[in-house]
Amino acid sequence: MSLISVDEKKSIFHLSNGKISYIFQVEEQNLLHHIYFGKAISDYHGGLTYPRFERSFSTNFKGDKNRVYSRDTLLQEYSSLGSGDFRIPSIEIVMDSGSSVCDFRYKYYKMFSGKKKLHPLPHVWTENDSEAETIEIYLEDVANKLLLCLSYTIYRDYDIIARSARLENQGKSEIQVNKLASMSIDLPFEKREMIHLPGSWGNERQIERKEIHRGIQIIDSKRGTTSHQENPFIALVEPSTTEHQGKAYGFLLIYSGNHEEALELDQYEQLRLTMGINPSGFQWNLKPNKQFQTPEVILTFSENGLNGMSQNFHNIIQNRIIRSKHKNAERPILINNWEATYFNFNEEKIKEIIDVSAKLGIELFVLDDGWFGKRDSDQTSLGDWYENFEKLPNGLRGLSEYAHDKGMKFGLWFEPEMISERSKLFAEHPDYYFHVPGIEATLSRSQYVLDLSNEDVLNYLFDSIHKILKGNNIDYVKWDMNRYLTDVFSLLLKNKQQGEVSHRYVINLYRLIDKLTKQHPDILFEACSGGGGRFDAGMLYYMPQIWTSDNSDAVARLKIQYGTSLVYPPSTMGAHVSAVPNHQNGRITPLMTRANVAMSGVFGYELDPTLLTIEEKVQIEEQIKFYKKYRNLLLYGTFIRLSSPFENNHCVWQVVSDDKSECIVTYSNILSHAAPPLERLHLIGLEKEAHYYCPEMNITCSGDELMNIGLYIFPIFNQGDFESRVFRFTKI
Ligand code: DGJ
């Protein structure tokens, strides 16, 4: 079955895989008119001509005496600036003449099986050409000699559309591109709400849902990275949509730099959404015969509520965005020494941690910040990627061999994109960091950002990191990034190219990571940016897991992981058990709760195991055994949110195996209640007629019972604050 059908006579393009449909048409004046995105339409016959009637003050075309057709109102696929559509433009360019007026009209299309690579931009990939089809729609601005290609890919087995745009300058003069959206979509009048994931350091991806009002609402990052403050994601839902039912549209930008998601509810309550690189501070000089390719956006639709939308995102991210060979592998249980020692460690201390961890069954030791240069605090040495033999007399090799001898893997922390003023690298290359000559650059965590648009910087980073990885039997790398970009100025680029620098930074970051990960395919890479400051699909293309947040408090993590799961699957979320009182918020939670919450991600510990009591060690051994047994299910099963910590005094989520034979429910209560309401928990996604045994409750129930009647889980409500339990259900 073909996934894209074209009605040549009516110029209608219909992308459908039997579950979702995306339809657009070439309208009068060759404008590209958006018709529909949503549940699959079996056969679209073209009855939805955009209504013709006069709207005062709207722009018209020459010859339209009745003034009934206007760009000002038409639902479009991509909108030009300055020629009669006053809503958010998809494109903003300045021609050699100084004019910004542009006017793109449909010219032709190309269709093919599979999908093109956008390398070095991360993108949704295909395993073979038969699993997806792509249509490229070419629009032309004749006067300005510009060709715009809008690319749409639909997959047979994933309910997503991947969109991006590419602009080609076919004229004789250079133009300035100030905005080129990855996609724009205009939706017809309907009451909708928006959901996004705002946050801050230690409080990432908090779900916020609100009504959409007239005017413009922008979600963005101008911080040089995706940011802790806003993820490049937005969902549009009906007011009645819940986790389990109702229409949910999700949009996700695959990019790790400045981004913008702009929504406009227009004068007639039609809704426009554009997404892409943030136009603020962006300016690309496009020479004649050159092209500019935008990052890609994934669009998804589900009528099964937010869980349906999330599962679509999880599937595509897990199967067609992450490339690492570790993507479906059993991820090792790690222990990280950051919260155990911070910078204050020596070889002996690290060996002690390894000794205890190995006995507990932990599989990977990660040496965090402080092993290189003269790094005993965050004031110094970033950029000096060589070993500190004073601190570690036998070097990294000595330590990695020690860990390997104990049956553990060995991992290492880097923060490649940064430079400390007090470093050898700074002394030798004071020109390597972002700064505007004559202006004092802004510090953050006492460090500057390296100018990654400089090839010498890239080569230095590759060579120094590669040397450490090659020579020391490293199994894992944590790639950290602990500040946002300021003073974005490259000494090597011309004045007028400075607006290109932040995008060049991201592109070159991808190139660097690509080269290192290809050179070291066996190493498991984990991204990090002060926790989850760069948690995005762009990074996941290169690294299969990301440290979700520096806040490892189990209760805070309920919201952080719940919010993150709106888009990203559990296999991408680094989650650790840390000591109490928690170092970020001082909260004391039971060890069981800390583990239960962390097990719903890539599990590990971040504490000093030499300080554990015997009872704690026994408990941890049990946790480790449990995770080893169930990690495939916990990481790769279907993840379902059952009850939100944003709305309730508890948080419940569930994972179900593909064959529905196994299910794990994690129930976390927040505050204790002497007289709790007798709520029943209803599971989802089980086999109706199958029987499931739950060892924790010692009961057998049919799938039907569990899903429709539900279960009482009263006993933990009044046993103290922050109690949690895990319940297994196994088909018998
Ligand atoms: C921020 C990270 O999120 C932490 O886990 C830790 O690696 C520190 N940086 C080290 O400086």
Residues whose N, C-alpha, C, O or C-beta is under 5 A from the ligand:
A	BS01	DGJ	W338 D368 D369 D480 C528 S529 G530 G531 D550
